[in-house]
Amino acid sequence: MPITLKGSERRKQRVRKAIKARAYGRPRLSVHRSDKNIYAQIIDDASGRTLASASSLDADIKGKANGGAAEGAAAVGKLVAERAKAANVSEVIFDRGAYLYHGRVKALADAAREAGLQF
């Protein structure tokens, strides 16, 4: 009997497959969003390590920007880009997971690009 996946799991697998096909050894900027917060990690899939991470719960952001809104996502994008540069990472591949490239996910990506991260 075949395993059936929910729609979000199918989208996530489809996006991840496309990312692996064009990654070229670059780390992956993975985004997770919940109702109240947003999280971003830069992951090196070859070694299985997280190189940099940021979330709207970090002390640098919490209280300054609304974590569930686009301005909080933009602050997380800027912070993860700064931490990536500190870890000598300048190019990544964007992994939106099962989320549409819209709203908070787009705000995070745009802020990371403005802060100097290339993808």
TORVO-167604 format. One record per atom (N, C-alpha, C, O): x, y, z; residue in one letter. Coordinates in steps of 0.2 Angstrom, whole numbers, padded with zeros to 4 digits, always signed. Example, Ala and Ser with C-alpha at 12.3 -4.5 7.8 and 13.67 -1.06 7.14 Angstrom:
BEGIN
+0066-0028+0039a/+0062-0022+0039a/+0066-0016+0039a/+0071-0017+0042a/+0064-0011+0035s/+0068-0005+0036s/+0064+0000+0039s/+0067+0006+0040s/
//
This chain:
BEGIN
+0004-0006+0000m/+0000+0000+0000m/+0004+0006+0000m/+0009+0007+0004m/+0004+0011-0005p/+0008+0017-0005p/+0006+0022+0001p/+0001+0022+0003p/+0011+0025+0003i/+0011+0030+0008i/+0008+0036+0005i/+0011+0039+0000i/+0003+0039+0008t/+0000+0045+0005t/+0002+0051+0010t/+0002+0050+0016t/+0005+0057+0007l/+0007+0062+0010l/+0002+0068+0010l/-0002+0068+0005l/+0002+0072+0015k/-0002+0078+0015k/+0001+0083+0010k/+0006+0082+0007k/-0003+0088+0008g/-0001+0092+0003g/+0005+0096+0004g/+0009+0097+0000g/+0005+0098+0011s/+0011+0102+0013s/+0018+0098+0013s/+0023+0100+0011s/+0017+0091+0014e/+0023+0087+0014e/+0025+0086+0007e/+0031+0086+0005e/+0020+0085+0002r/+0022+0085-0005r/+0025+0091-0008r/+0030+0090-0011r/+0023+0097-0006r/+0026+0103-0008r/+0033+0103-0005r/+0038+0105-0009r/+0034+0102+0001k/+0041+0102+0004k/+0045+0097+0001k/+0051+0099-0001k/+0043+0091-0001q/+0048+0087-0005q/+0049+0089-0012q/+0055+0088-0014q/+0044+0092-0015r/+0045+0095-0022r/+0050+0100-0022r/+0055+0101-0026r/+0050+0105-0017v/+0055+0110-0016v/+0062+0108-0014v/+0066+0110-0017v/+0062+0103-0010r/+0068+0101-0008r/+0072+0097-0013r/+0078+0097-0014r/+0068+0093-0018k/+0071+0090-0023k/+0074+0095-0028k/+0080+0094-0031k/+0071+0100-0029a/+0073+0106-0034a/+0079+0109-0031a/+0084+0111-0035a/+0080+0110-0025i/+0085+0113-0021i/+0091+0108-0022i/+0097+0111-0023i/+0091+0102-0020k/+0096+0097-0021k/+0099+0097-0028k/+0105+0096-0029k/+0095+0098-0033a/+0097+0097-0040a/+0101+0103-0042a/+0105+0103-0046a/+0100+0109-0039r/+0104+0115-0041r/+0108+0118-0035r/+0110+0124-0036r/+0110+0114-0030a/+0113+0117-0024a/+0121+0119-0025a/+0123+0124-0023a/+0124+0114-0029y/+0131+0115-0031y/+0136+0116-0025y/+0140+0120-0025y/+0134+0113-0020g/+0138+0113-0014g/+0137+0119-0009g/+0141+0120-0004g/+0132+0123-0011r/+0131+0129-0007r/+0127+0127-0001r/+0123+0122-0001r/+0127+0130+0005p/+0123+0129+0011p/+0116+0131+0009p/+0114+0135+0005p/+0111+0129+0013r/+0104+0130+0012r/+0101+0135+0018r/+0102+0133+0024r/+0098+0140+0016l/+0094+0144+0020l/+0087+0142+0021l/+0083+0143+0017l/+0086+0138+0027s/+0079+0135+0028s/+0075+0140+0032s/+0077+0142+0037s/+0069+0140+0030v/+0064+0145+0034v/+0058+0140+0037v/+0056+0136+0033v/+0057+0142+0043h/+0051+0139+0046h/+0047+0145+0049h/+0050+0149+0052h/+0040+0145+0048r/+0036+0150+0051r/+0031+0147+0055r/+0028+0142+0052r/+0029+0149+0060s/+0024+0147+0064s/+0019+0153+0065s/+0020+0158+0061s/+0013+0152+0069d/+0009+0158+0069d/+0011+0164+0072d/+0010+0170+0070d/+0016+0163+0077k/+0018+0169+0081k/+0026+0171+0079k/+0028+0176+0080k/+0029+0166+0076n/+0037+0167+0076n/+0039+0165+0069n/+0035+0161+0065n/+0045+0167+0067i/+0048+0164+0061i/+0056+0162+0063i/+0059+0166+0067i/+0058+0157+0060y/+0065+0155+0061y/+0068+0154+0055y/+0065+0152+0049y/+0075+0155+0055a/+0079+0154+0049a/+0086+0150+0051a/+0089+0152+0056a/+0088+0146+0047q/+0094+0142+0048q/+0098+0142+0042q/+0095+0141+0036q/+0105+0142+0042i/+0109+0141+0037i/+0112+0134+0038i/+0116+0133+0043i/+0111+0129+0034i/+0113+0122+0035i/+0118+0120+0030i/+0116+0121+0024i/+0123+0117+0032d/+0128+0113+0027d/+0126+0106+0027d/+0127+0102+0031d/+0122+0104+0021d/+0120+0097+0020d/+0125+0092+0020d/+0124+0086+0021d/+0131+0094+0017a/+0137+0089+0016a/+0139+0087+0023a/+0140+0081+0024a/+0140+0091+0028s/+0142+0089+0035s/+0136+0089+0040s/+0138+0086+0045s/+0130+0091+0038g/+0125+0090+0042g/+0125+0095+0048g/+0122+0094+0054g/+0128+0101+0047r/+0129+0106+0053r/+0125+0112+0051r/+0124+0114+0045r/+0123+0115+0057t/+0120+0122+0056t/+0125+0127+0057t/+0129+0127+0062t/+0126+0131+0052l/+0131+0136+0052l/+0129+0143+0055l/+0133+0146+0058l/+0123+0145+0054a/+0120+0151+0057a/+0113+0150+0058a/+0110+0146+0054a/+0110+0153+0063s/+0103+0153+0064s/+0101+0160+0067s/+0104+0163+0070s/+0094+0161+0066a/+0091+0167+0069a/+0084+0166+0070a/+0081+0162+0066a/+0080+0169+0074s/+0073+0168+0075s/+0070+0174+0078s/+0074+0179+0081s/+0064+0175+0078s/+0061+0181+0081s/+0061+0181+0088s/+0059+0185+0092s/+0063+0175+0091l/+0063+0174+0098l/+0070+0176+0101l/+0071+0177+0107l/+0075+0178+0096d/+0082+0180+0099d/+0081+0186+0103d/+0077+0191+0101d/+0086+0187+0107a/+0086+0193+0112a/+0087+0199+0108a/+0085+0205+0110a/+0091+0199+0102d/+0092+0205+0098d/+0086+0207+0094d/+0086+0213+0093d/+0081+0203+0093i/+0075+0205+0090i/+0069+0206+0094i/+0065+0210+0093i/+0068+0201+0099k/+0062+0201+0103k/+0061+0208+0107k/+0065+0211+0110k/+0055+0210+0106g/+0053+0216+0109g/+0054+0222+0104g/+0050+0227+0105g/+0058+0222+0099k/+0060+0227+0095k/+0055+0227+0089k/+0053+0232+0086k/+0054+0221+0086a/+0049+0220+0080a/+0044+0214+0082a/+0046+0210+0086a/+0038+0215+0079n/+0033+0210+0080n/+0035+0203+0076n/+0036+0204+0070n/+0037+0198+0080g/+0039+0192+0077g/+0035+0189+0072g/+0037+0185+0068g/+0028+0190+0073g/+0023+0187+0068g/+0022+0191+0062g/+0018+0188+0058g/+0025+0197+0062a/+0023+0201+0056a/+0029+0201+0051a/+0034+0199+0053a/+0028+0205+0046a/+0033+0205+0040a/+0039+0209+0043a/+0045+0208+0041a/+0038+0214+0048e/+0044+0218+0050e/+0049+0213+0055e/+0055+0214+0055e/+0046+0209+0058g/+0049+0204+0062g/+0053+0199+0058g/+0059+0197+0059g/+0050+0197+0052a/+0053+0192+0047a/+0059+0196+0044a/+0064+0193+0043a/+0058+0202+0043a/+0064+0206+0040a/+0070+0207+0044a/+0076+0206+0042a/+0068+0208+0051a/+0074+0208+0056a/+0077+0201+0056a/+0083+0201+0057a/+0074+0196+0056v/+0077+0189+0056v/+0081+0188+0050v/+0087+0185+0051v/+0079+0190+0044g/+0083+0190+0038g/+0089+0193+0039g/+0094+0191+0036g/+0089+0200+0041k/+0095+0204+0042k/+0100+0200+0047k/+0106+0200+0046k/+0097+0198+0052l/+0101+0195+0058l/+0105+0188+0055l/+0110+0187+0056l/+0101+0184+0052v/+0104+0178+0049v/+0109+0179+0044v/+0114+0176+0043v/+0108+0185+0040a/+0113+0187+0035a/+0120+0189+0038a/+0125+0187+0036a/+0119+0193+0044e/+0125+0195+0047e/+0129+0189+0051e/+0135+0189+0050e/+0125+0185+0053r/+0128+0179+0057r/+0131+0174+0051r/+0136+0171+0053r/+0128+0174+0045a/+0131+0170+0040a/+0138+0173+0038a/+0143+0169+0036a/+0138+0180+0037k/+0144+0183+0035k/+0150+0182+0041k/+0156+0181+0039k/+0148+0182+0047a/+0153+0180+0052a/+0155+0173+0052a/+0161+0172+0054a/+0151+0169+0049a/+0153+0162+0048a/+0156+0160+0041a/+0157+0155+0039a/+0158+0166+0037n/+0161+0166+0031n/+0157+0162+0026n/+0159+0158+0021n/+0150+0164+0026v/+0145+0161+0021v/+0143+0167+0017v/+0140+0172+0020v/+0143+0167+0011s/+0141+0173+0007s/+0135+0171+0002s/+0131+0175+0000s/+0136+0164+0000e/+0131+0162-0005e/+0127+0156-0002e/+0130+0151+0001e/+0120+0156-0003v/+0116+0151+0000v/+0111+0149-0006v/+0110+0153-0011v/+0107+0144-0004i/+0101+0142-0008i/+0095+0143-0004i/+0095+0140+0002i/+0090+0146-0006f/+0084+0147-0002f/+0079+0141-0002f/+0077+0139-0007f/+0078+0139+0004d/+0073+0133+0005d/+0067+0136+0009d/+0067+0137+0015d/+0062+0137+0005r/+0056+0140+0008r/+0051+0134+0011r/+0046+0136+0014r/+0053+0128+0010g/+0049+0123+0013g/+0043+0122+0009g/+0042+0123+0003g/+0037+0121+0013a/+0031+0121+0010a/+0027+0127+0010a/+0021+0128+0008a/+0031+0133+0012y/+0027+0139+0012y/+0028+0143+0005y/+0033+0142+0002y/+0023+0147+0004l/+0023+0151-0002l/+0028+0156-0001l/+0029+0159+0004l/+0031+0158-0007y/+0035+0164-0007y/+0031+0170-0007y/+0030+0174-0012y/+0029+0172-0001h/+0024+0178+0000h/+0024+0180+0007h/+0025+0176+0011h/+0023+0186+0008g/+0022+0189+0015g/+0028+0188+0019g/+0034+0191+0017g/+0028+0185+0025r/+0034+0184+0029r/+0040+0181+0026r/+0046+0183+0028r/+0039+0176+0022v/+0044+0172+0019v/+0048+0177+0014v/+0054+0177+0014v/+0044+0180+0010k/+0047+0185+0006k/+0051+0191+0009k/+0056+0193+0007k/+0048+0193+0015a/+0051+0199+0018a/+0058+0196+0021a/+0063+0200+0021a/+0058+0190+0024l/+0064+0187+0026l/+0069+0187+0021l/+0075+0189+0022l/+0067+0184+0015a/+0072+0183+0010a/+0075+0190+0007a/+0081+0191+0006a/+0070+0195+0006d/+0072+0201+0004d/+0077+0205+0009d/+0082+0208+0006d/+0076+0204+0015a/+0080+0207+0020a/+0087+0204+0020a/+0092+0207+0021a/+0087+0197+0019a/+0094+0194+0019a/+0098+0196+0013a/+0104+0196+0013a/+0094+0197+0007r/+0098+0199+0001r/+0100+0206+0002r/+0106+0207+0000r/+0097+0210+0005e/+0099+0217+0006e/+0105+0218+0011e/+0109+0222+0010e/+0105+0213+0016a/+0111+0212+0020a/+0117+0209+0017a/+0122+0209+0021a/+0117+0207+0011g/+0123+0205+0008g/+0123+0197+0006g/+0128+0195+0003g/+0118+0193+0008l/+0118+0186+0007l/+0115+0185-0001l/+0110+0188-0003l/+0119+0181-0004q/+0117+0180-0011q/+0113+0173-0012q/+0116+0168-0010q/+0108+0174-0016f/+0104+0168-0018f/+0099+0169-0023f/+0096+0165-0025f/
//
